[in-house]
Amino acid sequence: MKFRLFALALLACSGPTREPFSWPRNIDDARARLLVYIPVGREIEGARQWMGEHGFACEAPMPSATDAHAHLCHGGPSAPPDAGWRRWTIVLYERGGRLADVSAKREP
């Protein structure tokens, strides 16, 4: 009986598992999916590293007169040639060294 209670308590305490990240087919779904894996408030260097690990190369931040910067990320050379997301541009918006927002657009 005690073992069953212990096993039940162990299962109840384990956190939910998250599916491995995969790029959505539709660019309109990219922002929502990205914000699950790289949440607002994360340090920008961590977000840039995460993007690099998932096939996107990020440029240096664009100059800005404020503390907000935009980091453009493009499908890198490691991206498969037939990947639908290879021609996407992901913009990481930084404010105060942390991720403030994300946007995605398709290159023509």
URCOR-V334715 format. One record per residue. N is the residue number from 1. RES is the residue in one letter. PHI is phi in radians with two decimals (none if undefined). NEAR is the number of other ideal C-beta (glycine too) atoms within 10 Angstrom. D_CENTER is the distance of its C-alpha to the mean C-alpha in Angstrom with 2 decimals. Layout:
n = (N & N)
res = (RES & RES)
phi = (PHI & PHI)
near = (NEAR & NEAR)
d_center = (D_CENTER & D_CENTER)
//
This chain:
n = (1 & 2 & 3 & 4 & 5 & 6 & 7 & 8 & 9 & 10 & 11 & 12 & 13 & 14 & 15 & 16 & 17 & 18 & 19 & 20 & 21 & 22 & 23 & 24 & 25 & 26 & 27 & 28 & 29 & 30 & 31 & 32 & 33 & 34 & 35 & 36 & 37 & 38 & 39 & 40 & 41 & 42 & 43 & 44 & 45 & 46 & 47 & 48 & 49 & 50 & 51 & 52 & 53 & 54 & 55 & 56 & 57 & 58 & 59 & 60 & 61 & 62 & 63 & 64 & 65 & 66 & 67 & 68 & 69 & 70 & 71 & 72 & 73 & 74 & 75 & 76 & 77 & 78 & 79 & 80 & 81 & 82 & 83 & 84 & 85 & 86 & 87 & 88 & 89 & 90 & 91 & 92 & 93 & 94 & 95 & 96 & 97 & 98 & 99 & 100 & 101 & 102 & 103 & 104 & 105 & 106 & 107 & 108)
res = (M & K & F & R & L & F & A & L & A & L & L & A & C & S & G & P & T & R & E & P & F & S & W & P & R & N & I & D & D & A & R & A & R & L & L & V & Y & I & P & V & G & R & E & I & E & G & A & R & Q & W & M & G & E & H & G & F & A & C & E & A & P & M & P & S & A & T & D & A & H & A & H & L & C & H & G & G & P & S & A & P & P & D & A & G & W & R & R & W & T & I & V & L & Y & E & R & G & G & R & L & A & D & V & S & A & K & R & E & P)
phi = (none & -1.12 & -1.11 & -1.10 & -1.14 & -1.12 & -1.11 & -1.12 & -1.13 & -1.13 & -1.14 & -1.19 & -1.48 & -1.30 & -1.31 & -1.19 & -1.58 & -1.85 & -1.08 & -1.07 & -1.16 & -2.48 & -1.23 & -1.25 & -1.26 & -1.73 & -1.10 & -1.15 & -1.62 & -1.14 & -1.04 & -1.08 & -1.20 & -1.11 & -1.18 & -1.27 & -1.60 & -2.20 & -1.22 & -1.00 & 1.75 & -1.26 & -1.05 & -1.11 & -1.12 & -1.15 & -1.17 & -1.12 & -1.13 & -1.05 & -1.07 & -1.08 & -1.21 & -2.00 & 1.60 & -2.03 & -1.74 & -1.76 & -1.40 & -1.08 & -1.08 & -1.27 & -1.09 & -2.61 & -1.41 & -1.98 & -1.47 & -1.66 & -2.33 & -2.00 & -1.93 & -1.54 & -2.15 & -2.11 & -0.98 & -1.46 & -1.14 & -1.39 & -1.25 & -1.05 & -1.09 & -1.68 & -1.21 & -1.12 & -1.54 & -1.05 & -1.70 & -1.54 & -2.03 & -1.85 & -1.92 & -1.71 & -1.66 & -1.93 & -2.45 & 1.13 & 1.41 & -2.23 & -1.18 & -1.84 & -2.94 & -2.41 & -2.42 & -2.38 & -2.53 & -1.67 & -1.34 & -1.18)
near = (5 & 6 & 7 & 8 & 9 & 10 & 10 & 10 & 9 & 9 & 8 & 7 & 7 & 7 & 5 & 4 & 6 & 8 & 6 & 6 & 13 & 9 & 21 & 15 & 9 & 7 & 17 & 9 & 12 & 20 & 15 & 11 & 15 & 23 & 14 & 10 & 14 & 22 & 11 & 13 & 9 & 15 & 12 & 21 & 13 & 12 & 24 & 22 & 13 & 18 & 22 & 14 & 10 & 19 & 18 & 23 & 15 & 21 & 11 & 9 & 16 & 12 & 7 & 11 & 5 & 6 & 10 & 14 & 18 & 16 & 20 & 15 & 22 & 17 & 21 & 14 & 7 & 11 & 18 & 10 & 7 & 6 & 12 & 14 & 20 & 16 & 14 & 19 & 15 & 25 & 16 & 25 & 17 & 22 & 15 & 10 & 10 & 15 & 24 & 16 & 14 & 22 & 13 & 20 & 12 & 12 & 9 & 4)
d_center = (44.02 & 42.32 & 40.14 & 38.94 & 38.10 & 36.28 & 34.26 & 33.46 & 32.44 & 30.20 & 28.43 & 28.15 & 26.60 & 23.86 & 20.48 & 18.88 & 17.09 & 13.68 & 13.51 & 11.75 & 8.62 & 10.15 & 9.68 & 11.90 & 15.25 & 15.42 & 13.48 & 14.43 & 12.25 & 8.97 & 8.43 & 9.37 & 7.36 & 3.89 & 6.00 & 7.16 & 4.81 & 4.10 & 7.46 & 9.90 & 12.22 & 10.26 & 12.00 & 10.87 & 11.90 & 9.71 & 6.54 & 8.55 & 9.53 & 6.38 & 6.10 & 9.79 & 9.84 & 8.38 & 10.99 & 10.16 & 12.55 & 12.16 & 15.52 & 17.16 & 16.78 & 19.25 & 22.36 & 22.87 & 25.91 & 23.93 & 21.45 & 18.60 & 17.01 & 14.80 & 12.85 & 13.07 & 11.04 & 13.00 & 13.25 & 14.93 & 18.19 & 16.77 & 15.49 & 18.21 & 20.63 & 20.68 & 16.96 & 16.72 & 13.39 & 15.10 & 16.52 & 13.55 & 12.71 & 9.42 & 10.58 & 9.14 & 12.09 & 13.50 & 16.47 & 18.41 & 16.08 & 13.25 & 10.29 & 12.30 & 10.54 & 8.50 & 10.64 & 11.10 & 14.55 & 16.56 & 18.85 & 22.48)
//
